[in-house]
Amino acid sequence: MQILSQILFVAISAVAIWLFSKRAGQIRRNILLGKDEDFSNEPGKRWKNVLLLAFGQKKMFRNPTVAIMHFVLYAGFIIINLEVLEIVLDGALGTHRLFAAPLGGLYSFLINSFEFLAVGVVLFCIVFLVRRNVLKIKRFLSNDLNGWPRSDANYILITEIVLMGLFLTLNATDTLLQERGYGHYAEHPTGSFYFSSMLHPIFAGLSSEALVMIERVAWWAHIIGIFAFLNYLPYSKHLHILLAFPNAYYTRLEPQGKMKNMPEVQNEVLYAMQPELAPTDAAPPAHFGAKDVFELSWRNLMDAYSCTECGRCTSACPANQTGKLLSPRKIMMATRDRLEDVGKNINQNGSFVADGKTLLHDYISVEELRACTTCNACVEECPVSISPLEIITELRRSLIMEESNAPQEWNGMFSNTENNFAPWKFSPDDRDKWVAEMAS
């Protein structure tokens, strides 16, 4: 029976890891559909960003109360799952609490610490469920989240509550069986743990055989639940749990608000001013800006998968606050949706087959792009260093430079800038006249 249990556990583990690896490979492929961009400079600053932004969640602490609750959930997810290593080894080797004997008193300290975190996770998940579904905080009511995105967050919170409950249940029944000296549970006694011991009165009236059944069901449900959670992550906004770290490392180090120049345009101006520098075999630029995900950088595409859908960017957006259609969160969600559709196309056809759609127009509208003031508030607010602004500016460049699609007011400004080197309709020669008039 024990051998069959081990074989079943190894088979479930192998399937779960294979499915996760397959999906992770598809996401990596999708991200690398973007243009290449170098982020190898200043590794010291980049690792500092990983520590402060990803591990330390620095930006979250602008709202300390929410930040502390979120940090407990985050720490619970990372730290409590260290016990998964023991569960995996126990399942594969047919052992029980493998680390209890080697670690001695430290083992009890660790499990007690995990239980404190587990209770914190349960409590704060309930708080977050209340904030989303009872208090209905404004940024969670946006139409951006209609349908699956709204349900996704609730599913994750409920799943974490269930997983923590199973963890406490298996500890409670296990330690009761230890106290009774029942079977192999008594071989490596750990003593009771703080929070799970509070559940002892619930189970004390049950027979030892019933306790074994509950402990085994909780153990199997806990590990299968973790494997299911692992394979749910790549389809969920909670993929940011994993991608926040590379996203923080590859964040841009330039001053915020600095826009990237377009080498194609710079070269055109240079060659117009100095024709002798123009190479004779220079190919014309393929495109200006980006119309689809292929023209964005891989970093922009990783941003789309890293989005937490928290809505802080949209809450800070002045265009959105004045009733404009623009929502930076929706920009990121639409980019991810398009990238997912492209990935499905590749899965079906072996390579991408034109589907008559583009990110610009089909997923993100002209009205949304025109509403952006490029103020950088969305970038400043994002807790995981995402830049909706880069995607917006790249799409606007394509809109204007490829399609000549701009409002008349913008065209007047462009014309003045080209002819007068300023947005206003004044000749450069007349620009200093006001100084002479003030002096006279």
VOPA-971207 format. One record per residue (C-alpha): x, y, z. Coordinates in steps of 0.2 Angstrom, whole numbers, padded with zeros to 4 digits, always signed. Each point is the difference from the previous one (the first is absolute). Last residue first. Layout:
<recs>
XYZ
...
</recs>
This chain:
<recs>
+0058+0501-0120
+0008-0014+0010
-0016-0010+0001
-0003+0002-0019
+0018-0006-0003
-0003-0015+0010
-0017-0004-0008
+0009+0000-0017
+0010-0015+0005
-0011-0013-0009
-0002+0010-0016
+0015-0008-0009
-0006-0017+0005
-0016+0003-0009
-0015-0002+0010
-0014-0012-0002
+0003-0009+0016
+0005-0018+0003
+0019+0004-0002
+0013-0002-0013
-0009+0012-0012
-0002-0011-0015
+0000-0018+0007
-0007+0005+0017
-0013+0010-0008
-0005-0014-0012
-0001-0012+0014
-0010+0012+0011
-0013+0002-0014
-0001-0018-0003
-0004-0003+0018
-0014+0012-0001
-0006-0008-0015
-0002-0017+0009
+0013-0013-0005
+0000-0015-0012
+0014+0001-0012
-0001-0019-0001
+0018-0004+0001
+0007+0015+0010
-0015+0004+0010
-0008-0016+0004
+0017-0009+0001
+0007+0013+0012
-0016-0001+0010
+0002-0019+0002
+0018+0002+0006
-0005+0014+0012
-0014-0010+0008
+0011-0016+0002
+0014+0011+0008
-0013+0008+0011
-0007-0016+0007
+0017-0002+0009
+0000-0014+0013
+0012+0002+0015
-0008-0013+0011
-0010+0012+0013
-0006+0011-0014
-0003+0018+0006
+0014+0009-0009
-0003-0009-0016
-0018+0005+0000
+0004+0018+0005
+0011+0002-0015
-0008+0016-0006
-0001-0006-0018
-0016+0010-0002
-0009-0016-0006
-0018+0003-0007
+0006-0002-0018
+0005-0018+0003
-0017-0005+0007
-0010+0009-0014
+0011-0009-0013
-0006-0017+0007
+0010-0014+0008
-0004-0019-0005
-0006+0001-0018
+0006+0018-0004
+0018-0002+0005
+0004-0018+0006
-0003-0006-0017
-0012-0012-0009
-0002-0007-0017
+0005-0018+0006
+0018-0001-0008
+0007-0017+0003
+0013-0001+0014
+0010-0016+0000
-0004-0018+0004
-0018+0003-0005
-0011-0005+0015
+0013+0005+0014
+0006+0015-0010
-0018+0007-0001
-0002-0004+0019
+0015+0010+0003
-0007+0015-0010
-0016-0001+0010
+0010+0000+0016
+0010+0015-0006
-0016+0010-0005
-0007-0004+0018
+0016+0005+0008
+0000+0017-0009
-0018+0002+0004
+0003-0003+0018
+0015+0013+0000
-0011+0013-0009
-0015-0004+0012
+0011+0004+0015
+0006+0017-0008
-0019+0005-0001
-0004+0012-0014
-0018+0004-0004
+0000+0017+0007
-0011+0004+0015
+0011+0013+0009
+0008-0013+0011
+0004-0010-0014
+0010+0014-0008
+0008+0004+0016
+0007-0018+0002
+0003-0004+0019
-0014-0012+0002
+0004-0008-0017
+0018-0004+0006
-0006-0006+0017
-0012-0012-0009
+0006-0016+0008
+0000-0009-0016
+0016-0009+0006
+0009+0003-0017
+0015-0012-0002
-0006-0008-0016
-0002+0017-0009
+0016+0007+0007
+0009-0016-0007
-0007+0006-0017
+0007+0018+0002
+0017-0008+0005
-0001-0010-0016
+0000+0016-0010
-0016+0005-0009
+0000-0003-0019
-0006-0018+0001
-0014+0006+0011
-0009+0009-0013
+0000+0018-0007
+0016+0005+0007
+0010+0016-0003
+0007+0004-0017
+0001-0014-0013
+0012-0010-0011
+0012+0015+0000
+0008+0002-0018
+0015-0011-0004
+0017+0008+0000
+0010-0006-0015
+0008+0017-0005
+0003+0005+0018
-0005+0018+0005
+0015+0010+0007
+0002+0010-0016
-0018+0006+0001
+0004+0010+0016
-0016+0010+0005
-0012-0012-0008
+0011-0015+0005
-0001+0006+0018
-0019+0003+0000
-0003-0018-0007
+0013-0007+0012
-0010+0008+0015
-0016-0006-0007
+0006-0018-0001
+0009+0001+0016
-0017+0003+0009
+0003+0009+0016
-0005-0008+0016
-0010+0011+0012
+0006+0006+0017
-0014+0001+0012
+0008-0009+0014
+0019+0002-0001
+0009-0014-0008
+0002-0017+0009
-0013-0009-0009
-0007-0016+0009
+0009-0016-0005
+0003-0006+0018
-0017+0005+0006
-0009-0009-0014
+0012-0015+0004
-0007+0000+0018
-0018+0005-0003
-0001-0015-0013
-0003-0014+0013
-0014+0008+0012
-0005+0010-0016
-0007-0016-0007
-0015+0005+0012
-0009+0008-0015
-0004-0018-0004
+0003-0013-0014
+0018-0003+0005
-0006-0001+0019
-0012-0014-0002
+0013-0013-0003
+0009+0004+0017
-0017+0001+0008
-0005-0017-0006
+0017-0007+0007
-0003+0009+0016
-0018-0007+0001
+0007-0017-0003
+0012+0002+0015
-0013+0006+0012
-0014-0012-0006
+0013-0015+0002
+0004+0006+0018
-0017+0005+0005
-0007-0017-0006
+0014-0009+0009
-0003+0010+0016
-0019-0003-0001
+0002-0019-0002
+0013-0001+0013
-0011+0009+0012
-0014-0012-0004
+0011-0015+0004
+0005+0008+0016
-0018+0002+0005
-0009+0017+0001
-0004+0009+0016
+0016+0010+0000
-0003+0007-0018
-0008+0017+0004
+0008+0001+0017
+0017-0001-0009
-0003+0016-0011
+0009+0011+0012
+0015-0011-0001
+0001+0005-0019
+0004+0018+0006
+0015-0003+0012
+0007-0016-0006
+0000-0016+0010
+0015-0011+0003
+0012-0005-0014
-0001-0019+0004
+0011-0010-0013
-0006-0018+0002
-0017+0004+0007
-0008+0003-0017
+0006-0017-0006
-0014-0009+0009
-0010+0009+0014
+0008+0007+0015
-0016+0009+0005
+0010+0016+0002
+0007-0003-0018
-0017-0003-0007
-0006+0017+0007
+0016+0008-0008
-0005-0007-0017
-0018+0005+0002
+0004+0018+0004
+0015+0002-0013
-0011-0007-0014
-0014+0012+0005
+0012+0015+0000
+0006-0003-0017
-0017-0004-0007
-0006+0017+0007
+0015+0008-0008
-0004-0008-0017
-0019+0005+0001
+0004+0018+0005
+0012+0001-0015
-0013-0007-0012
-0013+0013+0006
+0012+0014-0004
+0005-0007-0017
-0018-0003-0005
-0005+0017+0005
+0014+0008-0010
-0005-0010-0016
-0018+0005+0002
+0003+0018-0004
+0012-0004-0014
-0013-0013-0008
-0015+0011-0003
+0002+0019+0002
+0016+0006+0007
+0003+0014-0013
-0018+0006+0004
+0008+0008+0016
-0007-0006+0017
+0016-0005+0008
+0007+0018-0002
-0015+0006+0010
+0001-0011+0015
-0014-0011+0001
-0003-0001+0019
-0008-0017-0001
+0008-0009-0015
+0018+0007-0002
+0003+0007+0017
-0009-0015+0008
+0011-0013-0010
+0015+0010+0005
-0004-0001+0018
-0004-0019-0001
+0017-0002-0009
+0007+0010+0015
-0006-0012+0013
+0004-0016-0009
+0018+0006-0005
+0003+0006+0018
-0006-0017+0007
+0013-0009-0013
+0014+0012+0006
-0002-0004+0018
-0001-0019-0006
+0016+0002-0010
+0009+0007+0016
-0007-0015+0010
+0007-0012-0013
+0017+0009+0000
+0001+0000+0019
-0005-0018+0001
+0013-0005-0013
+0014+0010+0009
-0003-0011+0016
+0006-0015-0010
+0006+0004-0017
+0006-0018-0005
-0015-0008+0009
-0014+0010-0007
+0007+0002-0018
-0008-0015-0007
-0017+0003+0007
-0007-0017-0006
+0010-0010-0013
-0006-0009-0016
+0014+0006-0010
-0009+0010-0013
-0014+0006+0011
+0011+0004+0014
+0012+0009-0011
-0014+0010-0008
-0008+0004+0017
+0017+0006+0007
+0003+0011-0015
-0018+0007+0002
+0005+0006+0017
+0010+0014-0009
-0017+0005-0006
-0003+0009+0016
+0014+0012-0004
-0005+0006-0018
-0019+0000+0001
+0000+0005+0018
+0012+0014-0003
-0011+0007-0014
-0016-0002+0010
+0009+0009+0015
+0007+0013-0012
-0018+0004-0007
-0006+0003+0018
+0015+0011+0004
-0002+0010-0017
-0019+0002+0003
+0004+0009+0017
+0015+0009-0006
-0007+0008-0015
+0015+0008-0009
+0007-0017+0006
-0004-0008-0016
+0013+0009-0009
+0014-0009+0010
-0006-0018-0003
+0015-0006+0010
+0003-0015-0011
-0005+0007-0016
+0002+0018+0001
+0015+0002+0013
+0009-0016-0003
-0003-0001-0019
+0004+0018-0002
+0017-0002+0009
+0004-0014-0011
-0003+0012-0015
+0011+0013+0008
+0014-0012+0001
-0003-0007-0017
+0004+0017-0008
-0002-0004-0018
-0006-0017-0007
-0017+0006-0005
+0001-0001-0019
-0015+0000-0011
-0006-0013-0013
-0017+0003-0008
-0015-0010+0007
-0004-0018-0005
+0011-0004+0015
-0014+0003+0012
-0011-0013-0009
+0014-0013+0000
+0002+0003+0019
-0019-0002+0002
+0000-0016-0010
+0015-0007+0010
-0009+0004+0016
-0015-0010-0006
+0010-0015-0004
+0010+0001+0016
-0017+0001+0010
-0007-0015-0009
+0016-0010+0003
+0001+0004+0018
-0018-0005+0004
+0002-0016-0010
+0016-0005+0009
-0008+0004+0017
-0015-0010-0003
+0010-0015-0006
+0012+0002+0015
-0014+0000+0012
-0009-0015-0009
+0016-0010+0001
+0003+0004+0018
-0018-0005+0005
+0002-0016-0010
+0016-0004+0010
-0009+0004+0016
-0014-0012-0004
</recs>
